[in-house]
Amino acid sequence: MTSSPTAVTVLRDVRPWGGGHSDLHVADGVITAVVPHDADRAEGSADAGEGAVDGVVDGRGLLALPGLVNAHAHVDKSWWGKPWVSYGGEGGVLGRIAHERAHRDELGIPGVDVTLAVLRESVRTGTTALRTHVDVDLGVGLRGIEAVREAVAALGGAVHAEIVAFPQDGVLRRPGVLDLLDRAAVAGAEHVGGLDPASIDRDPVGQLDGLFAIAERRGVGIDVHLHDGGELGAFQVELMIDRTLRAGLQGRVNVAHGFAVGQLPAARQADLVATMGEAGITMTTVAPIGAAPLPLLALRAAGVPVGLGTDGIRDLWSPYGTGDLLALTTQLARLSGFRHDEELVTAARVASCDAARFVGRPAHDLVVGAPADVVLVDAENVPDAVVRAPRRALVVAGGRVVARDGDVLV
């Protein structure tokens, strides 16, 4: 078995989305052709578990999915790979914030090593692109963003990342945070984040006005954590809709979590979802157990793109999480009540090709012109892959084999 990434020129005999046996041709990290596989054609290759000859990798007829896209991560704060850290601190969002601030330095958070560990685990299980929230506050400044960028660079293209400068400790209640967010945008963060404008800052109008001012001035997106439920949460979504339309930021404003949308009465929910679609608002979910599930099919029908993310992975907020987005897709499907094949395929699309916009890509699929990000699994079809989340036999990112049979090569 090879111990380093292999450049791929042809990924032969795979079944894209469970379809016919095909060969994917790759050049400069991009899919250049998808052609029917000719089993009789003599072409030098090696088995997917044994490396490649002249860049030709045999996919052995395995099911091929696009690389998984983690649309809501926090890779700066995981203690993955370190000795077990017992859960502590007070309950609630404010309690978890305080606990994290008190103990993150003990774990080297934020830091390149801790971030690299969780990124490698994510790559191993098939994630090739992500949008990650990175804490920006008066204690760490922009140091977390620098650490995440260094860790991503160290993987040499195995994972593509967009950064949200995230004010985990609040925006207005900590004077100076808005300035830090502005500096992060100037330094290249693709998005600025917000957090429960009403319940954390107690000033939803003020927080959102500040975030939208940065977005308009610096040309970045907005991604707001919104845990507030019911009508309080819906009111804040409506504030974001109004500002999005006035600022012309359609397609660049995301509501993360958005529990309120799943909690509203049917008629109220339908009206809000329709208005979100008209304003180009997007949503991301982490498929949380115990919360009212988002109306995923209704959101998609209304033109509201939805992405799936892991949230924190084994951090000071929670010991749970593995970074395995396909396993999380299983959870999303179950919580959504999906049973029919087309519904299970929808869940797979949410976790992969439909999430292209969340990582700044015009396309992220097994099509010509898309990045050569491919995950192979031993599954009969896509519904089978979603239900079982089988081991990833091969992970290709940017035209390179970066993981094989459970071993990460970067």
C-alpha positions as CSV (number, residue, x, y, z in Angstrom):
1,M,0.0,0.0,0.0
2,T,1.3,3.4,-0.9
3,S,2.0,5.8,2.0
4,S,1.5,9.1,0.2
5,P,-1.1,10.7,-1.9
6,T,-1.3,9.5,-5.5
7,A,-2.1,11.8,-8.4
8,V,-5.1,10.4,-10.4
9,T,-5.4,10.7,-14.2
10,V,-8.2,8.1,-14.6
11,L,-10.5,6.7,-11.9
12,R,-11.8,3.7,-13.7
13,D,-14.8,1.6,-13.2
14,V,-16.9,3.5,-10.7
15,R,-20.6,4.0,-10.5
16,P,-21.3,7.8,-10.1
17,W,-24.4,8.2,-7.9
18,G,-25.1,4.4,-8.3
19,G,-25.4,4.7,-12.1
20,G,-23.6,2.9,-14.9
21,H,-20.0,1.8,-14.7
22,S,-17.9,4.8,-15.7
23,D,-14.3,6.2,-15.9
24,L,-13.6,9.6,-14.5
25,H,-10.8,11.4,-16.3
26,V,-8.9,14.0,-14.3
27,A,-6.4,16.8,-15.2
28,D,-5.1,19.6,-12.9
29,G,-7.4,18.4,-10.1
30,V,-10.6,18.8,-12.2
31,I,-12.8,16.2,-13.8
32,T,-12.4,16.5,-17.6
33,A,-14.5,13.6,-18.8
34,V,-17.0,11.0,-17.6
35,V,-17.2,8.1,-20.0
36,P,-18.7,4.6,-20.0
37,H,-16.3,2.1,-18.6
38,D,-15.1,-0.5,-21.2
39,A,-14.2,-3.6,-19.3
40,D,-12.4,-5.1,-22.3
41,R,-10.1,-2.1,-22.8
42,A,-6.6,-2.9,-21.7
43,E,-5.4,-0.1,-19.5
44,G,-2.6,-0.2,-16.9
45,S,-4.0,0.2,-13.4
46,A,-3.8,-1.1,-9.9
47,D,-6.5,-2.0,-7.5
48,A,-8.0,0.9,-5.4
49,G,-6.4,-0.7,-2.4
50,E,-2.9,-0.9,-3.9
51,G,-2.1,2.4,-5.4
52,A,-2.0,3.2,-9.1
53,V,0.1,2.8,-12.2
54,D,0.6,6.0,-14.2
55,G,-2.2,7.6,-12.3
56,V,-4.9,5.1,-13.3
57,V,-6.8,3.9,-10.2
58,D,-9.2,1.0,-10.4
59,G,-12.5,1.8,-8.6
60,R,-13.6,-1.9,-8.7
61,G,-17.1,-0.9,-9.6
62,L,-17.7,0.8,-6.3
63,L,-20.4,3.4,-5.7
64,A,-19.0,7.0,-6.3
65,L,-20.2,10.1,-4.5
66,P,-18.8,13.6,-4.6
67,G,-16.5,14.5,-1.8
68,L,-18.6,15.3,1.3
69,V,-19.0,19.0,2.3
70,N,-19.1,19.9,5.9
71,A,-21.1,23.2,5.8
72,H,-21.0,24.0,9.5
73,A,-17.8,23.1,11.4
74,H,-15.7,24.4,14.2
75,V,-12.3,22.9,13.5
76,D,-10.4,25.4,15.6
77,K,-11.7,24.1,18.9
78,S,-11.6,20.3,18.8
79,W,-9.5,18.2,21.2
80,W,-9.5,15.2,18.8
81,G,-6.4,13.1,19.2
82,K,-5.7,14.3,22.7
83,P,-6.4,12.3,26.0
84,W,-10.0,12.3,27.1
85,V,-11.3,15.6,28.4
86,S,-14.2,15.3,30.8
87,Y,-17.2,17.5,30.2
88,G,-17.6,20.3,32.7
89,G,-18.9,23.8,33.3
90,E,-22.3,25.2,33.6
91,G,-25.2,24.5,31.2
92,G,-26.6,26.7,28.6
93,V,-24.9,28.7,25.8
94,L,-23.4,31.3,28.2
95,G,-22.2,28.6,30.5
96,R,-20.5,26.7,27.7
97,I,-18.9,29.9,26.4
98,A,-17.4,30.7,29.9
99,H,-16.2,27.1,30.3
100,E,-14.5,27.1,27.0
101,R,-12.8,30.5,27.6
102,A,-11.5,29.2,30.9
103,H,-10.0,26.0,29.6
104,R,-9.1,26.3,25.9
105,D,-5.5,27.3,26.6
106,E,-4.9,24.1,28.5
107,L,-5.6,22.1,25.4
108,G,-3.7,24.4,23.0
109,I,-6.9,25.7,21.5
110,P,-6.7,27.3,19.0
111,G,-3.6,25.7,17.5
112,V,-2.3,24.2,14.3
113,D,-1.8,20.7,15.8
114,V,-5.3,20.3,17.2
115,T,-6.9,21.6,14.0
116,L,-4.7,19.4,11.8
117,A,-5.8,16.3,13.8
118,V,-9.5,16.9,13.3
119,L,-9.1,17.9,9.7
120,R,-7.2,14.7,8.9
121,E,-10.0,12.6,10.5
122,S,-12.5,14.5,8.4
123,V,-10.6,13.7,5.3
124,R,-10.3,10.1,6.2
125,T,-14.0,9.8,6.3
126,G,-14.6,11.6,3.0
127,T,-14.9,15.3,3.7
128,T,-13.0,17.3,1.1
129,A,-14.5,20.7,1.6
130,L,-15.9,22.6,4.6
131,R,-17.1,25.9,5.9
132,T,-15.6,26.4,9.4
133,H,-16.5,29.0,12.0
134,V,-13.4,30.2,13.8
135,D,-13.6,32.0,17.1
136,V,-12.7,35.7,17.0
137,D,-12.7,37.4,20.3
138,L,-10.8,39.8,22.6
139,G,-8.7,36.9,24.0
140,V,-7.5,35.2,20.8
141,G,-7.9,38.0,18.3
142,L,-7.4,36.5,14.8
143,R,-4.9,33.8,16.0
144,G,-7.5,31.1,15.5
145,I,-8.0,32.0,11.8
146,E,-4.2,31.9,11.3
147,A,-4.0,28.5,12.9
148,V,-6.8,27.1,10.7
149,R,-5.2,28.4,7.5
150,E,-1.9,26.9,8.4
151,A,-3.4,23.5,9.2
152,V,-5.4,23.5,5.9
153,A,-2.2,24.5,4.0
154,A,-0.3,21.6,5.7
155,L,-2.7,19.1,4.1
156,G,-1.7,20.3,0.6
157,G,-5.1,20.5,-1.0
158,A,-6.7,17.5,0.7
159,V,-9.4,19.7,2.0
160,H,-10.8,23.1,0.8
161,A,-11.9,25.5,3.5
162,E,-13.9,28.7,3.8
163,I,-13.7,30.6,7.0
164,V,-16.4,32.4,9.1
165,A,-15.0,34.8,11.6
166,F,-17.2,33.8,14.5
167,P,-17.9,35.9,17.6
168,Q,-18.6,33.1,20.0
169,D,-18.6,35.4,23.0
170,G,-21.1,37.9,21.5
171,V,-20.7,41.0,19.3
172,L,-22.0,44.1,20.9
173,R,-21.7,43.0,24.5
174,R,-17.9,42.8,24.0
175,P,-16.7,46.2,22.7
176,G,-14.1,45.8,20.1
177,V,-15.5,42.6,18.6
178,L,-17.1,44.3,15.6
179,D,-13.7,45.8,14.8
180,L,-12.1,42.3,15.0
181,L,-14.7,41.0,12.6
182,D,-14.0,43.8,10.2
183,R,-10.2,43.1,10.4
184,A,-10.9,39.4,9.8
185,A,-12.8,40.3,6.6
186,V,-10.0,42.6,5.4
187,A,-7.5,39.7,6.1
188,G,-9.5,37.4,3.9
189,A,-12.2,35.6,5.9
190,E,-15.0,34.8,3.5
191,H,-17.8,35.4,6.0
192,V,-18.5,37.2,9.2
193,G,-20.6,35.4,11.8
194,G,-23.1,36.4,14.4
195,L,-24.7,34.7,17.4
196,D,-28.2,34.9,18.7
197,P,-28.6,38.7,18.2
198,A,-31.5,38.9,20.7
199,S,-30.6,36.5,23.5
200,I,-26.8,37.0,23.5
201,D,-26.4,40.7,22.7
202,R,-30.0,41.7,23.7
203,D,-29.9,44.0,20.6
204,P,-30.9,42.1,17.4
205,V,-31.2,45.3,15.4
206,G,-27.8,46.5,16.5
207,Q,-25.9,43.2,16.0
208,L,-27.3,42.7,12.5
209,D,-26.8,46.3,11.5
210,G,-23.1,45.9,12.5
211,L,-22.7,42.6,10.6
212,F,-24.4,43.8,7.4
213,A,-22.3,47.0,7.4
214,I,-19.1,44.9,7.4
215,A,-20.5,42.6,4.7
216,E,-21.4,45.5,2.4
217,R,-18.1,47.3,3.1
218,R,-15.9,44.3,2.7
219,G,-17.8,42.1,0.2
220,V,-18.1,39.1,2.5
221,G,-20.9,36.8,3.4
222,I,-22.8,36.5,6.7
223,D,-23.4,33.3,8.7
224,V,-25.4,33.7,11.9
225,H,-25.8,31.0,14.6
226,L,-29.5,31.3,15.6
227,H,-30.5,29.1,18.5
228,D,-33.5,31.3,19.6
229,G,-36.7,29.4,19.1
230,G,-40.3,30.2,18.2
231,E,-41.4,33.7,17.3
232,L,-38.2,35.2,18.8
233,G,-36.1,33.3,16.4
234,A,-38.5,33.9,13.5
235,F,-38.4,37.6,14.2
236,Q,-34.6,37.6,13.8
237,V,-34.9,35.6,10.6
238,E,-37.2,38.3,9.3
239,L,-34.7,41.0,10.3
240,M,-32.1,39.2,8.2
241,I,-34.4,38.8,5.3
242,D,-35.1,42.6,5.3
243,R,-31.5,43.5,5.5
244,T,-30.5,41.0,2.9
245,L,-32.9,42.5,0.3
246,R,-31.9,46.1,1.2
247,A,-28.2,45.3,0.9
248,G,-28.5,43.2,-2.2
249,L,-26.8,40.2,-0.5
250,Q,-29.1,37.5,-1.8
251,G,-27.3,34.2,-1.7
252,R,-24.7,35.4,0.8
253,V,-26.6,35.3,4.1
254,N,-26.9,32.0,6.0
255,V,-28.9,31.0,9.1
256,A,-27.2,28.3,11.0
257,H,-29.3,26.0,13.2
258,G,-32.5,28.1,12.8
259,F,-34.4,26.0,15.3
260,A,-37.3,28.4,15.1
261,V,-38.1,27.4,11.5
262,G,-38.8,23.8,12.6
263,Q,-40.9,24.9,15.6
264,L,-43.4,27.3,13.9
265,P,-47.0,26.3,13.2
266,A,-47.5,25.0,9.7
267,A,-49.0,28.1,8.1
268,R,-46.5,30.5,9.7
269,Q,-43.6,28.2,8.8
270,A,-44.7,28.0,5.2
271,D,-44.9,31.8,4.9
272,L,-41.5,32.3,6.5
273,V,-39.8,29.6,4.3
274,A,-41.3,31.2,1.2
275,T,-40.0,34.6,2.1
276,M,-36.5,33.1,2.9
277,G,-36.5,31.6,-0.6
278,E,-37.4,34.9,-2.2
279,A,-34.6,36.6,-0.3
280,G,-32.0,34.0,-1.2
281,I,-31.4,33.1,2.4
282,T,-29.6,29.7,3.0
283,M,-29.6,27.4,6.0
284,T,-27.3,25.0,7.6
285,T,-28.2,22.3,10.1
286,V,-26.2,19.8,12.2
287,A,-29.2,17.4,12.5
288,P,-29.4,17.8,16.3
289,I,-31.1,15.1,18.3
290,G,-34.0,16.5,20.3
291,A,-34.6,19.6,18.3
292,A,-37.6,20.0,15.9
293,P,-36.2,18.9,12.5
294,L,-36.1,21.5,9.8
295,P,-38.7,21.1,7.0
296,L,-36.0,20.0,4.6
297,L,-38.1,19.2,1.6
298,A,-40.2,22.3,2.0
299,L,-37.1,24.5,2.3
300,R,-35.7,22.9,-0.9
301,A,-39.0,23.3,-2.7
302,A,-39.0,27.0,-1.8
303,G,-35.4,27.5,-3.1
304,V,-33.7,27.7,0.3
305,P,-30.4,25.8,0.0
306,V,-29.6,23.6,3.0
307,G,-26.2,22.4,4.0
308,L,-25.2,19.8,6.6
309,G,-22.4,20.2,9.1
310,T,-20.9,18.5,12.1
311,D,-20.9,21.5,14.4
312,G,-18.2,21.0,17.1
313,I,-16.3,17.7,17.1
314,R,-15.2,16.5,20.5
315,D,-14.6,19.8,22.1
316,L,-15.3,21.7,25.4
317,W,-18.9,22.1,24.4
318,S,-19.6,18.4,24.0
319,P,-17.6,15.1,23.9
320,Y,-19.7,13.9,21.0
321,G,-18.8,14.0,17.3
322,T,-16.5,12.1,15.0
323,G,-16.3,14.2,11.9
324,D,-17.9,11.5,9.8
325,L,-20.4,13.4,7.6
326,L,-21.8,10.3,5.9
327,A,-22.8,8.9,9.3
328,L,-24.3,12.3,10.1
329,T,-26.2,12.1,6.8
330,T,-27.8,8.9,8.2
331,Q,-28.9,10.8,11.2
332,L,-30.3,13.7,9.1
333,A,-32.3,11.2,7.1
334,R,-33.7,9.5,10.2
335,L,-34.6,12.7,11.9
336,S,-36.3,14.0,8.7
337,G,-38.4,10.8,8.6
338,F,-36.9,9.8,5.2
339,R,-37.7,6.3,4.0
340,H,-38.2,6.5,0.2
341,D,-35.2,6.1,-2.1
342,E,-35.6,9.6,-3.5
343,E,-35.6,11.1,0.0
344,L,-32.4,9.3,0.9
345,V,-30.8,10.5,-2.2
346,T,-31.8,14.0,-1.3
347,A,-30.0,13.6,2.1
348,A,-26.8,12.5,0.2
349,R,-27.1,15.5,-2.1
350,V,-27.5,17.9,0.9
351,A,-24.2,16.5,2.3
352,S,-22.3,16.8,-1.0
353,C,-23.1,18.4,-4.3
354,D,-25.9,20.7,-3.1
355,A,-23.5,22.3,-0.6
356,A,-21.2,23.7,-3.3
357,R,-22.4,27.2,-2.6
358,F,-21.4,26.9,1.1
359,V,-17.7,26.5,0.1
360,G,-17.6,29.0,-2.7
361,R,-17.7,26.5,-5.6
362,P,-19.9,26.8,-8.7
363,A,-20.0,23.0,-8.9
364,H,-19.1,20.1,-6.6
365,D,-20.3,17.0,-8.3
366,L,-19.2,14.1,-10.5
367,V,-19.4,16.2,-13.6
368,V,-17.0,17.7,-16.1
369,G,-15.5,20.9,-14.8
370,A,-16.0,20.1,-11.1
371,P,-13.1,19.5,-8.7
372,A,-12.0,15.9,-8.7
373,D,-13.3,15.2,-5.2
374,V,-14.7,11.6,-5.1
375,V,-15.6,9.2,-2.3
376,L,-15.9,5.5,-3.1
377,V,-18.0,3.2,-0.9
378,D,-19.0,-0.5,-1.2
379,A,-22.7,0.0,-1.4
380,E,-25.5,-1.2,-3.7
381,N,-26.9,2.3,-4.3
382,V,-27.1,5.7,-2.8
383,P,-29.9,4.9,-0.3
384,D,-27.9,1.9,0.9
385,A,-24.9,4.2,1.4
386,V,-26.9,6.7,3.3
387,V,-28.5,4.1,5.6
388,R,-25.3,2.1,6.4
389,A,-22.6,4.8,6.1
390,P,-20.1,2.1,5.0
391,R,-16.3,2.5,5.3
392,R,-14.8,4.8,2.8
393,A,-12.8,2.7,0.4
394,L,-11.1,5.6,-1.3
395,V,-11.1,9.4,-1.0
396,V,-9.9,11.6,-3.8
397,A,-9.5,15.3,-3.3
398,G,-8.3,17.6,-6.0
399,G,-7.3,14.7,-8.1
400,R,-5.2,13.0,-5.5
401,V,-5.9,9.9,-3.4
402,V,-5.8,11.2,0.1
403,A,-7.4,8.3,2.0
404,R,-7.7,4.6,1.4
405,D,-9.5,1.8,3.3
406,G,-9.7,3.8,6.5
407,D,-6.1,5.2,6.3
408,V,-5.5,8.9,5.7
409,L,-2.5,9.6,3.6
410,V,-1.9,13.3,4.4
